[in-house]
């Protein structure tokens, strides 16, 4: 299957700083990428849908100014957690979908963010 | 709004036992259905998917799932589990549009004992 690469896999940052997470589709073009947050022993919660060349669509309750999403090209989307706080510590996962209706989404390996 | 319900939160089975994990969804339209598996410390991997056609779909590692439209269900089955099947299993649903969102169930933790 197609490969989605997410970087970094782990990051520890100080409270108040910003962290950028990259999501790349390595062998296909993804007009749409999705960002999820996974809490311990919980399901994946969709945070936002990232569309190439346009603004991201955020789910209800997700702060747009805190979780900045940029989808500058068909193979790269970034999630920036701004002014991070300990409660932002979580596992963030991106997925990318090839163009076309009947295609599956491929997932990155996730990023474990710890804010101290 | 679409939603997915997985009733089994934690399942413990002995090796060679048969497995069935329940998944029910709510969605007002044509759906694509998926089962993903997350092994400890690894990322999500697709087990199988249903887009159209034969409602009984076969996936990797001997898993299969049956789409029953009248029951809004997509249960996952395996006739004989192995210790290596220990993992978290997620059912997911989305519409058929190109920007449709994938909604996940809460997951079922499967523990297979020797």
gemmi code that builds the backbone of each chain (N, CA, C; Angstrom):
import gemmi

chains = {
    "A": [
        ("UNK", (0.821, -1.202, 0.000), (0.000, 0.000, 0.000), (0.851, 1.246, 0.000)),
        ("UNK", (0.191, 2.394, -0.135), (0.887, 3.661, -0.162), (1.468, 3.993, 1.213)),
        ("UNK", (2.455, 4.854, 1.210), (3.153, 5.172, 2.449), (2.920, 6.621, 2.836)),
        ("UNK", (2.594, 6.788, 4.108), (2.473, 8.125, 4.686), (3.514, 8.235, 5.789)),
        ("UNK", (4.339, 9.242, 5.673), (5.414, 9.411, 6.641), (5.125, 10.602, 7.531)),
        ("UNK", (5.241, 10.397, 8.813), (4.966, 11.457, 9.775), (6.232, 11.707, 10.591)),
        ("UNK", (6.530, 12.977, 10.792), (7.778, 13.327, 11.493), (7.580, 14.548, 12.376)),
        ("UNK", (8.076, 14.575, 13.582), (8.858, 13.509, 14.233), (7.930, 12.441, 14.823)),
        ("UNK", (8.501, 11.346, 15.264), (7.694, 10.297, 15.901), (7.482, 10.613, 17.381)),
        ("UNK", (8.448, 11.307, 17.956), (8.310, 11.723, 19.354), (8.885, 13.121, 19.507)),
        ("UNK", (8.246, 13.912, 20.320), (8.794, 15.242, 20.601), (8.398, 15.648, 22.015)),
        ("UNK", (9.360, 16.215, 22.696), (9.131, 16.771, 24.029), (9.416, 18.259, 23.943)),
        ("UNK", (8.483, 19.060, 24.398), (8.715, 20.504, 24.331), (8.295, 21.159, 25.634)),
        ("UNK", (8.781, 22.363, 25.814), (8.438, 23.111, 27.023), (7.105, 23.821, 26.837)),
        ("UNK", (6.423, 24.001, 27.915), (5.155, 24.711, 27.900), (5.350, 26.107, 27.314)),
        ("UNK", (4.472, 26.510, 26.427), (4.559, 27.837, 25.828), (5.234, 27.864, 24.476)),
        ("UNK", (5.922, 26.817, 24.130), (6.586, 26.767, 22.822), (5.658, 26.151, 21.790)),
        ("UNK", (6.081, 26.229, 20.514), (5.285, 25.666, 19.416), (5.999, 24.473, 18.814)),
        ("UNK", (5.226, 23.549, 18.339), (5.772, 22.322, 17.751), (5.129, 22.078, 16.398)),
        ("UNK", (5.943, 21.746, 15.418), (5.423, 21.461, 14.088), (5.575, 19.982, 13.781)),
        ("UNK", (4.489, 19.391, 13.282), (4.484, 17.982, 12.888), (4.226, 17.913, 11.391)),
        ("UNK", (5.034, 17.125, 10.702), (4.890, 17.009, 9.250), (4.270, 15.674, 8.859)),
        ("UNK", (3.478, 15.730, 7.813), (2.863, 14.531, 7.274), (3.070, 14.538, 5.759)),
        ("UNK", (3.723, 13.501, 5.264), (4.021, 13.439, 3.841), (3.478, 12.154, 3.221)),
        ("UNK", (2.871, 12.295, 2.058), (2.500, 11.115, 1.279), (3.671, 10.874, 0.331)),
        ("UNK", (4.263, 9.693, 0.434), (5.531, 9.460, -0.255), (5.375, 9.020, -1.702)),
        ("UNK", (4.322, 8.325, -2.027), (4.231, 7.787, -3.381), (2.877, 8.026, -4.023)),
        ("UNK", (2.169, 9.014, -3.502), (0.913, 9.386, -4.147), (0.590, 10.826, -3.788)),
        ("UNK", (-0.328, 11.395, -4.526), (-0.730, 12.769, -4.267), (-2.018, 12.774, -3.467)),
        ("UNK", (-1.993, 13.538, -2.412), (-3.122, 13.574, -1.495), (-3.749, 14.964, -1.488)),
        ("UNK", (-4.893, 15.082, -2.126), (-5.575, 16.369, -2.087), (-6.170, 16.623, -0.707)),
        ("UNK", (-6.404, 15.551, 0.016), (-7.001, 15.684, 1.341), (-6.181, 14.906, 2.354)),
        ("UNK", (-5.862, 15.552, 3.435), (-5.196, 14.883, 4.547), (-6.000, 15.161, 5.803)),
        ("UNK", (-5.916, 14.260, 6.737), (-6.701, 14.355, 7.959), (-5.763, 14.302, 9.166)),
        ("UNK", (-6.091, 15.065, 10.176), (-5.329, 15.057, 11.416), (-6.212, 14.554, 12.548)),
        ("UNK", (-5.673, 13.572, 13.267), (-6.395, 12.971, 14.369), (-5.598, 13.121, 15.657)),
        ("UNK", (-6.342, 13.004, 16.743), (-5.711, 12.972, 18.053), (-6.211, 11.718, 18.758)),
        ("UNK", (-5.302, 10.978, 19.337), (-5.689, 9.741, 20.002), (-5.325, 9.838, 21.465)),
        ("UNK", (-6.331, 9.759, 22.312), (-6.107, 9.774, 23.752), (-5.862, 8.344, 24.222)),
        ("UNK", (-5.189, 8.188, 25.356), (-4.914, 6.829, 25.853), (-6.186, 5.996, 25.985)),
        ("UNK", (-6.140, 4.813, 25.422), (-7.251, 3.861, 25.495), (-8.536, 4.421, 24.895)),
        ("UNK", (-8.397, 5.355, 23.984), (-9.575, 5.936, 23.342), (-9.404, 5.845, 21.832)),
        ("UNK", (-10.469, 6.188, 21.143), (-10.432, 6.129, 19.691), (-9.729, 7.347, 19.113)),
        ("UNK", (-9.616, 7.354, 17.807), (-9.050, 8.508, 17.123), (-10.137, 9.555, 16.946)),
        ("UNK", (-9.817, 10.763, 17.342), (-10.757, 11.861, 17.189), (-10.268, 12.763, 16.066)),
        ("UNK", (-11.107, 12.948, 15.075), (-10.729, 13.808, 13.961), (-10.647, 15.250, 14.440)),
        ("UNK", (-9.524, 15.886, 14.143), (-9.342, 17.291, 14.516), (-9.704, 18.202, 13.352)),
        ("UNK", (-9.186, 17.841, 12.185), (-9.395, 18.729, 11.044), (-9.117, 17.990, 9.752)),
        ("UNK", (-9.709, 18.511, 8.717), (-9.481, 18.018, 7.354), (-8.689, 19.079, 6.619)),
        ("UNK", (-7.588, 18.657, 6.060), (-6.664, 19.576, 5.399), (-6.786, 19.430, 3.901)),
        ("UNK", (-7.093, 20.500, 3.223), (-7.249, 20.481, 1.773), (-6.134, 21.288, 1.114)),
        ("UNK", (-5.515, 20.690, 0.124), (-4.387, 21.338, -0.549), (-4.816, 22.659, -1.163)),
        ("UNK", (-4.096, 23.689, -0.808), (-4.342, 25.000, -1.386), (-5.482, 25.782, -0.786)),
        ("UNK", (-6.108, 25.250, 0.249), (-7.204, 25.998, 0.868), (-7.147, 25.822, 2.384)),
        ("UNK", (-8.028, 26.536, 3.057), (-8.032, 26.474, 4.520), (-8.530, 25.117, 5.004)),
        ("UNK", (-8.013, 24.732, 6.146), (-8.449, 23.470, 6.734), (-9.854, 23.610, 7.314)),
        ("UNK", (-10.530, 22.505, 7.384), (-11.860, 22.465, 8.012), (-11.713, 21.804, 9.369)),
        ("UNK", (-12.023, 22.539, 10.412), (-11.837, 22.041, 11.765), (-13.125, 21.441, 12.321)),
        ("UNK", (-12.959, 20.423, 13.139), (-14.113, 19.830, 13.815), (-14.529, 20.722, 14.982)),
        ("UNK", (-15.751, 20.541, 15.364), (-16.283, 21.339, 16.463), (-15.453, 21.123, 17.722)),
        ("UNK", (-15.119, 22.211, 18.373), (-14.362, 22.119, 19.619), (-12.862, 22.170, 19.454)),
        ("UNK", (-12.382, 22.142, 18.238), (-10.940, 22.215, 17.990), (-10.560, 23.668, 17.712)),
        ("UNK", (-9.593, 24.167, 18.461), (-9.204, 25.581, 18.318), (-8.329, 25.788, 17.084)),
        ("UNK", (-8.820, 26.579, 16.161), (-8.088, 26.833, 14.919), (-6.776, 27.544, 15.169)),
        ("UNK", (-6.779, 28.479, 16.114), (-5.572, 29.269, 16.359), (-4.522, 28.487, 17.122)),
        ("UNK", (-4.938, 27.431, 17.752), (-3.998, 26.626, 18.523), (-3.373, 25.531, 17.657)),
        ("UNK", (-4.191, 24.957, 16.814), (-3.731, 23.867, 15.953), (-3.756, 24.374, 14.505)),
        ("UNK", (-2.613, 24.912, 14.092), (-2.521, 25.497, 12.757), (-2.181, 24.417, 11.740)),
        ("UNK", (-2.970, 24.369, 10.696), (-2.746, 23.358, 9.667), (-2.466, 24.033, 8.346)),
        ("UNK", (-1.414, 23.554, 7.696), (-1.044, 24.060, 6.382), (-0.885, 22.890, 5.430)),
        ("UNK", (-1.473, 23.011, 4.261), (-1.384, 21.936, 3.263), (-0.899, 22.570, 1.975)),
        ("UNK", (0.401, 22.822, 1.952), (0.971, 23.643, 0.891), (1.141, 22.912, -0.433)),
        ("UNK", (1.253, 21.587, -0.366), (1.441, 20.840, -1.611), (0.635, 19.551, -1.548)),
        ("UNK", (0.614, 18.835, -2.647), (-0.166, 17.597, -2.698), (0.475, 16.454, -1.920)),
        ("UNK", (1.653, 16.684, -1.375), (2.314, 15.613, -0.634), (2.702, 16.004, 0.785)),
        ("UNK", (2.347, 17.201, 1.200), (2.777, 17.653, 2.527), (1.707, 18.460, 3.235)),
        ("UNK", (1.424, 18.056, 4.459), (0.569, 18.842, 5.351), (1.299, 18.961, 6.677)),
        ("UNK", (1.168, 20.101, 7.327), (1.800, 20.289, 8.624), (0.775, 20.718, 9.664)),
        ("UNK", (0.996, 20.233, 10.875), (0.189, 20.622, 12.029), (1.122, 21.296, 13.019)),
        ("UNK", (0.818, 22.536, 13.372), (1.619, 23.246, 14.356), (0.793, 23.452, 15.608)),
        ("UNK", (1.287, 22.925, 16.706), (0.639, 23.139, 17.995), (1.275, 24.382, 18.590)),
        ("UNK", (0.521, 25.443, 18.683), (1.079, 26.708, 19.149), (0.882, 26.870, 20.649)),
        ("UNK", (1.849, 27.528, 21.274), (1.792, 27.787, 22.711), (1.326, 26.537, 23.462)),
        ("UNK", (2.090, 25.497, 23.308), (1.683, 24.190, 23.840), (1.575, 24.199, 25.360)),
        ("UNK", (0.603, 23.451, 25.842), (0.397, 23.268, 27.282), (0.402, 21.779, 27.580)),
        ("UNK", (0.628, 21.408, 28.824), (0.650, 19.972, 29.162), (-0.599, 19.221, 28.709)),
        ("UNK", (-1.745, 19.872, 28.695), (-2.967, 19.170, 28.269), (-2.987, 18.884, 26.770)),
        ("UNK", (-2.040, 19.473, 26.027), (-1.930, 19.164, 24.595), (-1.134, 17.881, 24.365)),
        ("UNK", (-0.542, 17.373, 25.413), (0.216, 16.124, 25.292), (-0.720, 15.028, 24.807)),
        ("UNK", (-0.308, 14.361, 23.754), (-1.192, 13.361, 23.154), (-0.464, 12.676, 22.010)),
        ("UNK", (-1.177, 11.787, 21.367), (-0.669, 11.106, 20.182), (-1.411, 11.679, 18.993)),
        ("UNK", (-0.675, 12.280, 18.068), (-1.281, 12.909, 16.895), (-0.985, 12.057, 15.668)),
        ("UNK", (-2.022, 11.795, 14.893), (-1.881, 10.927, 13.730), (-2.438, 11.623, 12.502)),
        ("UNK", (-1.718, 11.513, 11.409), (-2.242, 12.061, 10.158), (-2.590, 10.913, 9.224)),
        ("UNK", (-3.484, 11.194, 8.317), (-3.760, 10.227, 7.265), (-3.936, 10.970, 5.960)),
        ("UNK", (-3.665, 10.285, 4.899), (-3.774, 10.883, 3.574), (-4.538, 9.937, 2.677)),
        ("UNK", (-5.272, 10.537, 1.800), (-6.111, 9.745, 0.920), (-5.777, 10.109, -0.512)),
        ("UNK", (-5.634, 9.089, -1.324), (-5.377, 9.302, -2.733), (-6.618, 9.909, -3.373)),
        ("UNK", (-6.471, 10.497, -4.519), (-7.614, 11.091, -5.185), (-8.581, 10.006, -5.637)),
        ("UNK", (-9.842, 10.345, -5.676), (-10.839, 9.374, -6.092), (-11.709, 8.970, -4.923)),
        ("UNK", (-12.907, 8.583, -5.225), (-13.876, 8.273, -4.168), (-13.580, 6.937, -3.505)),
        ("UNK", (-13.260, 5.934, -4.299), (-13.121, 4.592, -3.739), (-11.668, 4.291, -3.426)),
        ("UNK", (-11.150, 5.028, -2.519), (-9.770, 4.783, -2.090), (-9.727, 4.798, -0.569)),
        ("UNK", (-8.795, 4.082, -0.054), (-8.658, 4.029, 1.397), (-7.727, 5.141, 1.855)),
        ("UNK", (-7.752, 5.386, 3.141), (-6.837, 6.353, 3.743), (-5.649, 5.594, 4.312)),
        ("UNK", (-4.489, 6.184, 4.190), (-3.281, 5.593, 4.742), (-2.808, 6.462, 5.898)),
        ("UNK", (-2.300, 5.797, 6.922), (-1.976, 6.505, 8.152), (-0.478, 6.619, 8.370)),
        ("UNK", (-0.117, 7.739, 8.942), (1.257, 7.905, 9.389), (1.476, 7.134, 10.676)),
        ("UNK", (2.713, 7.086, 11.104), (3.044, 6.299, 12.293), (2.733, 7.040, 13.582)),
        ("UNK", (2.312, 8.298, 13.467), (1.913, 9.043, 14.647), (3.062, 9.793, 15.292)),
        ("UNK", (2.707, 10.811, 16.041), (3.680, 11.623, 16.775), (3.250, 11.712, 18.226)),
        ("UNK", (4.135, 11.276, 19.111), (3.849, 11.371, 20.544), (4.373, 12.711, 21.039)),
        ("UNK", (3.473, 13.601, 21.380), (3.860, 14.925, 21.882), (3.731, 14.946, 23.395)),
        ("UNK", (4.812, 15.342, 24.046), (4.799, 15.520, 25.494), (5.194, 16.953, 25.796)),
        ("UNK", (4.333, 17.655, 26.486), (4.598, 19.050, 26.850), (4.907, 19.102, 28.349)),
        ("UNK", (6.078, 19.607, 28.672), (6.492, 19.611, 30.083), (6.539, 21.042, 30.632)),
    ],
    "B": [
        ("UNK", (-25.360, 13.127, 11.735), (-23.923, 12.922, 11.874), (-23.616, 11.425, 11.890)),
        ("UNK", (-22.491, 11.081, 11.307), (-22.147, 9.670, 11.273), (-21.526, 9.250, 12.591)),
        ("UNK", (-21.720, 7.999, 12.949), (-21.142, 7.476, 14.177), (-20.896, 5.984, 14.023)),
        ("UNK", (-20.006, 5.471, 14.852), (-19.667, 4.054, 14.832), (-19.673, 3.550, 16.266)),
        ("UNK", (-20.266, 2.390, 16.466), (-20.343, 1.817, 17.793), (-19.693, 0.445, 17.807)),
        ("UNK", (-18.728, 0.282, 18.681), (-18.116, -1.023, 18.888), (-18.459, -1.447, 20.315)),
        ("UNK", (-19.212, -2.499, 20.432), (-19.751, -2.854, 21.740), (-18.753, -3.560, 22.635)),
        ("UNK", (-17.814, -4.284, 22.036), (-16.837, -5.009, 22.827), (-15.642, -4.106, 23.060)),
        ("UNK", (-15.364, -3.767, 24.307), (-14.231, -2.896, 24.593), (-12.959, -3.690, 24.801)),
        ("UNK", (-13.109, -4.850, 25.436), (-11.948, -5.676, 25.734), (-12.364, -7.130, 25.616)),
        ("UNK", (-11.671, -7.850, 24.752), (-11.991, -9.255, 24.526), (-10.748, -10.087, 24.806)),
        ("UNK", (-10.935, -11.132, 25.576), (-9.823, -12.047, 25.877), (-10.183, -13.420, 25.339)),
        ("UNK", (-9.322, -13.959, 24.495), (-9.560, -15.271, 23.900), (-8.319, -16.134, 24.008)),
        ("UNK", (-8.535, -17.420, 24.027), (-7.418, -18.354, 23.954), (-7.072, -18.580, 22.498)),
        ("UNK", (-5.829, -18.928, 22.257), (-5.419, -19.234, 20.876), (-6.317, -20.310, 20.296)),
        ("UNK", (-6.624, -20.172, 19.026), (-7.467, -21.086, 18.258), (-8.961, -20.845, 18.448)),
        ("UNK", (-9.319, -19.973, 19.360), (-10.739, -19.647, 19.524), (-11.206, -18.803, 18.346)),
        ("UNK", (-12.513, -18.805, 18.126), (-13.057, -17.983, 17.045), (-13.365, -16.587, 17.573)),
        ("UNK", (-13.296, -15.631, 16.658), (-13.455, -14.231, 17.031), (-14.575, -13.600, 16.233)),
        ("UNK", (-15.385, -12.816, 16.919), (-16.308, -11.926, 16.231), (-16.383, -10.633, 17.007)),
        ("UNK", (-16.043, -9.538, 16.353), (-16.115, -8.210, 16.962), (-17.241, -7.433, 16.294)),
        ("UNK", (-18.102, -6.869, 17.128), (-19.256, -6.166, 16.591), (-18.949, -4.734, 16.198)),
        ("UNK", (-19.613, -4.285, 15.138), (-19.506, -2.908, 14.695), (-20.837, -2.500, 14.083)),
        ("UNK", (-21.423, -1.463, 14.613), (-22.636, -0.890, 14.045), (-22.390, 0.573, 13.739)),
        ("UNK", (-22.999, 1.042, 12.661), (-22.740, 2.423, 12.271), (-24.054, 3.142, 12.022)),
        ("UNK", (-23.929, 4.448, 12.019), (-25.064, 5.295, 11.697), (-24.599, 6.282, 10.633)),
        ("UNK", (-25.272, 6.246, 9.496), (-24.904, 7.171, 8.412), (-26.049, 7.234, 7.426)),
        ("UNK", (-26.399, 8.424, 6.995), (-27.515, 8.608, 6.082), (-27.122, 8.616, 4.631)),
        ("UNK", (-26.578, 7.516, 4.153), (-26.192, 7.465, 2.751), (-25.349, 6.242, 2.460)),
        ("UNK", (-24.779, 6.212, 1.276), (-23.909, 5.101, 0.895), (-22.594, 5.195, 1.659)),
        ("UNK", (-22.150, 4.057, 2.160), (-20.970, 4.084, 3.028), (-19.831, 3.234, 2.488)),
        ("UNK", (-18.656, 3.607, 2.904), (-17.484, 2.751, 2.803), (-17.162, 2.331, 4.234)),
        ("UNK", (-16.804, 1.076, 4.429), (-16.563, 0.566, 5.779), (-15.172, -0.040, 5.871)),
        ("UNK", (-14.556, 0.099, 7.022), (-13.181, -0.342, 7.203), (-12.991, -0.972, 8.581)),
        ("UNK", (-12.037, -1.877, 8.620), (-11.491, -2.331, 9.892), (-9.989, -2.075, 9.860)),
        ("UNK", (-9.519, -1.413, 10.918), (-8.094, -1.158, 11.075), (-7.593, -1.891, 12.311)),
        ("UNK", (-6.312, -2.216, 12.296), (-5.694, -2.857, 13.449), (-4.486, -2.024, 13.870)),
        ("UNK", (-4.284, -1.937, 15.161), (-3.128, -1.211, 15.700), (-2.413, -2.144, 16.667)),
        ("UNK", (-1.299, -2.694, 16.216), (-0.503, -3.545, 17.085), (0.239, -2.670, 18.084)),
        ("UNK", (0.594, -3.217, 19.230), (1.257, -2.412, 20.260), (2.463, -1.662, 19.708)),
        ("UNK", (2.461, -0.356, 19.887), (3.585, 0.466, 19.463), (3.662, 0.727, 17.976)),
        ("UNK", (2.659, 0.318, 17.239), (2.710, 0.518, 15.784), (1.562, 1.403, 15.319)),
        ("UNK", (1.631, 1.795, 14.035), (0.590, 2.661, 13.515), (-0.583, 1.834, 12.993)),
        ("UNK", (-1.631, 2.513, 12.667), (-2.823, 1.859, 12.155), (-2.554, 1.195, 10.807)),
        ("UNK", (-3.086, -0.002, 10.668), (-2.967, -0.714, 9.394), (-4.353, -1.177, 8.974)),
        ("UNK", (-4.589, -1.153, 7.689), (-5.872, -1.581, 7.177), (-5.964, -3.109, 7.165)),
        ("UNK", (-7.032, -3.630, 7.755), (-7.281, -5.068, 7.724), (-8.115, -5.438, 6.509)),
        ("UNK", (-9.179, -4.692, 6.333), (-10.064, -4.941, 5.191), (-10.993, -3.754, 5.003)),
        ("UNK", (-11.647, -3.746, 3.852), (-12.529, -2.631, 3.519), (-13.686, -3.115, 2.665)),
        ("UNK", (-14.789, -2.393, 2.779), (-15.936, -2.653, 1.923), (-16.304, -1.362, 1.216)),
        ("UNK", (-16.350, -1.450, -0.125), (-16.815, -0.293, -0.895), (-18.145, -0.617, -1.571)),
        ("UNK", (-18.213, -1.778, -2.215), (-19.444, -2.189, -2.894), (-19.298, -3.653, -3.273)),
        ("UNK", (-20.368, -4.239, -3.810), (-20.292, -5.610, -4.278), (-20.551, -6.623, -3.181)),
        ("UNK", (-19.840, -7.719, -3.227), (-20.028, -8.829, -2.277), (-19.922, -8.305, -0.854)),
        ("UNK", (-20.971, -8.488, -0.047), (-20.939, -7.952, 1.311), (-19.990, -8.701, 2.246)),
        ("UNK", (-19.530, -9.852, 1.830), (-18.552, -10.585, 2.637), (-17.159, -10.279, 2.076)),
        ("UNK", (-16.388, -9.567, 2.870), (-15.069, -9.170, 2.386), (-13.989, -9.882, 3.175)),
        ("UNK", (-12.959, -10.240, 2.468), (-11.836, -10.920, 3.126), (-10.638, -9.974, 3.155)),
        ("UNK", (-9.968, -10.019, 4.299), (-8.819, -9.145, 4.450), (-7.545, -9.932, 4.673)),
        ("UNK", (-6.583, -9.242, 5.242), (-5.302, -9.886, 5.489), (-5.369, -10.744, 6.748)),
        ("UNK", (-4.427, -11.653, 6.864), (-4.239, -12.467, 8.066), (-5.462, -13.282, 8.452)),
        ("UNK", (-6.268, -13.660, 7.485), (-7.395, -14.544, 7.739), (-8.642, -13.871, 8.281)),
        ("UNK", (-8.658, -12.553, 8.333), (-9.831, -11.834, 8.807), (-10.853, -11.659, 7.689)),
        ("UNK", (-12.109, -11.591, 8.070), (-13.176, -11.291, 7.138), (-14.235, -10.472, 7.870)),
        ("UNK", (-15.058, -9.796, 7.108), (-16.147, -9.017, 7.703), (-17.339, -9.080, 6.769)),
        ("UNK", (-18.514, -8.999, 7.370), (-19.743, -9.052, 6.579), (-20.536, -7.773, 6.764)),
        ("UNK", (-20.863, -7.145, 5.672), (-21.682, -5.940, 5.672), (-23.146, -6.368, 5.573)),
        ("UNK", (-23.910, -6.065, 6.607), (-25.351, -6.339, 6.586), (-26.049, -4.984, 6.618)),
        ("UNK", (-26.497, -4.572, 5.452), (-27.048, -3.223, 5.309), (-28.273, -3.017, 6.189)),
        ("UNK", (-29.123, -4.043, 6.268), (-30.365, -3.904, 7.030), (-30.109, -3.730, 8.520)),
        ("UNK", (-28.966, -4.193, 8.966), (-28.625, -4.079, 10.381), (-27.585, -2.990, 10.636)),
        ("UNK", (-27.167, -2.312, 9.619), (-26.123, -1.285, 9.737), (-24.910, -1.859, 10.476)),
        ("UNK", (-24.534, -3.064, 10.097), (-23.443, -3.713, 10.820), (-22.325, -4.132, 9.877)),
        ("UNK", (-21.152, -4.264, 10.460), (-19.969, -4.680, 9.702), (-19.056, -5.405, 10.693)),
        ("UNK", (-19.481, -6.594, 11.092), (-18.756, -7.342, 12.122), (-17.512, -8.014, 11.561)),
        ("UNK", (-16.497, -8.028, 12.371), (-15.215, -8.635, 11.994), (-15.145, -10.045, 12.547)),
        ("UNK", (-14.624, -10.977, 11.740), (-14.547, -12.361, 12.192), (-13.201, -12.978, 11.819)),
        ("UNK", (-12.838, -13.957, 12.620), (-11.682, -14.803, 12.290), (-11.938, -16.155, 12.935)),
        ("UNK", (-11.844, -17.230, 12.178), (-12.205, -18.545, 12.712), (-11.272, -19.046, 13.822)),
        ("UNK", (-9.998, -18.655, 13.755), (-9.047, -19.177, 14.731), (-7.972, -18.113, 14.988)),
        ("UNK", (-8.022, -17.515, 16.163), (-7.075, -16.423, 16.440), (-5.723, -16.951, 16.879)),
        ("UNK", (-4.726, -16.111, 16.685), (-3.379, -16.442, 17.104), (-2.907, -15.416, 18.124)),
        ("UNK", (-1.888, -15.783, 18.878), (-1.347, -14.877, 19.883), (-0.930, -13.549, 19.240)),
        ("UNK", (-0.450, -13.615, 18.006), (0.015, -12.419, 17.309), (-1.129, -11.491, 16.891)),
        ("UNK", (-2.354, -11.934, 17.071), (-3.503, -11.067, 16.759), (-3.808, -10.104, 17.907)),
        ("UNK", (-3.098, -10.221, 18.993), (-3.284, -9.299, 20.111), (-3.028, -7.883, 19.640)),
        ("UNK", (-4.054, -7.029, 19.746), (-3.958, -5.677, 19.192), (-5.248, -4.930, 19.513)),
        ("UNK", (-5.290, -3.692, 19.061), (-6.503, -2.881, 19.158), (-7.131, -2.854, 17.763)),
        ("UNK", (-8.434, -3.070, 17.714), (-9.136, -3.123, 16.432), (-10.156, -2.000, 16.365)),
        ("UNK", (-10.116, -1.271, 15.250), (-11.013, -0.135, 15.074), (-11.869, -0.328, 13.831)),
        ("UNK", (-13.157, -0.135, 13.997), (-14.076, -0.096, 12.878), (-14.241, 1.364, 12.471)),
        ("UNK", (-14.391, 1.630, 11.180), (-14.516, 3.015, 10.727), (-15.478, 3.088, 9.542)),
        ("UNK", (-16.122, 4.231, 9.429), (-17.091, 4.444, 8.353), (-16.878, 5.809, 7.743)),
        ("UNK", (-17.146, 5.911, 6.461), (-17.148, 7.222, 5.822), (-18.112, 7.181, 4.642)),
        ("UNK", (-18.478, 8.356, 4.202), (-19.295, 8.461, 3.006), (-18.441, 8.227, 1.771)),
        ("UNK", (-19.012, 8.356, 0.605), (-18.286, 8.030, -0.616), (-17.729, 9.246, -1.341)),
        ("UNK", (-17.970, 10.438, -0.836), (-17.409, 11.621, -1.461), (-15.905, 11.674, -1.275)),
        ("UNK", (-15.231, 12.419, -2.157), (-13.768, 12.445, -2.111), (-13.234, 13.098, -0.847)),
        ("UNK", (-13.985, 13.945, -0.215), (-13.508, 14.593, 1.011), (-14.247, 14.080, 2.238)),
        ("UNK", (-14.866, 12.916, 2.121), (-15.627, 12.387, 3.248), (-14.719, 12.069, 4.412)),
        ("UNK", (-15.229, 12.312, 5.613), (-14.451, 12.074, 6.815), (-14.591, 10.634, 7.263)),
        ("UNK", (-13.518, 10.129, 7.817), (-13.509, 8.780, 8.365), (-13.815, 8.884, 9.850)),
        ("UNK", (-14.853, 8.211, 10.279), (-15.220, 8.221, 11.695), (-14.917, 6.858, 12.289)),
        ("UNK", (-14.222, 6.868, 13.423), (-13.796, 5.640, 14.056), (-14.690, 5.265, 15.227)),
        ("UNK", (-14.791, 3.976, 15.461), (-15.373, 3.491, 16.696), (-14.357, 3.632, 17.816)),
        ("UNK", (-14.771, 3.312, 19.028), (-13.905, 3.476, 20.188), (-12.826, 2.408, 20.289)),
        ("UNK", (-12.926, 1.388, 19.461), (-11.889, 0.373, 19.456), (-12.203, -0.800, 20.368)),
        ("UNK", (-11.668, -1.953, 19.997), (-11.776, -3.159, 20.822), (-10.376, -3.699, 21.040)),
        ("UNK", (-10.042, -3.849, 22.299), (-8.739, -4.405, 22.619), (-8.868, -5.922, 22.675)),
        ("UNK", (-8.154, -6.603, 21.794), (-8.172, -8.069, 21.766), (-6.893, -8.587, 22.400)),
        ("UNK", (-7.068, -9.459, 23.359), (-5.933, -10.099, 24.019), (-6.060, -11.597, 23.800)),
        ("UNK", (-5.072, -12.180, 23.153), (-5.082, -13.611, 22.884), (-4.057, -14.282, 23.784)),
        ("UNK", (-4.518, -15.241, 24.550), (-3.635, -15.935, 25.489), (-3.207, -17.281, 24.926)),
        ("UNK", (-2.045, -17.713, 25.340), (-1.508, -18.994, 24.852), (-2.143, -20.166, 25.577)),
    ],
}
model = gemmi.Model(1)
for chain_id, residues in chains.items():
    chain = gemmi.Chain(chain_id)
    for i, (resn, *xyz) in enumerate(residues, 1):
        res = gemmi.Residue()
        res.name, res.seqid = resn, gemmi.SeqId(i, " ")
        for name, pos in zip(("N", "CA", "C"), xyz):
            atom = gemmi.Atom()
            atom.name, atom.element = name, gemmi.Element(name[0])
            atom.pos, atom.b_iso = gemmi.Position(*pos), 0.0
            res.add_atom(atom)
        chain.add_residue(res)
    model.add_chain(chain)
structure = gemmi.Structure()
structure.add_model(model)
structure.setup_entities()
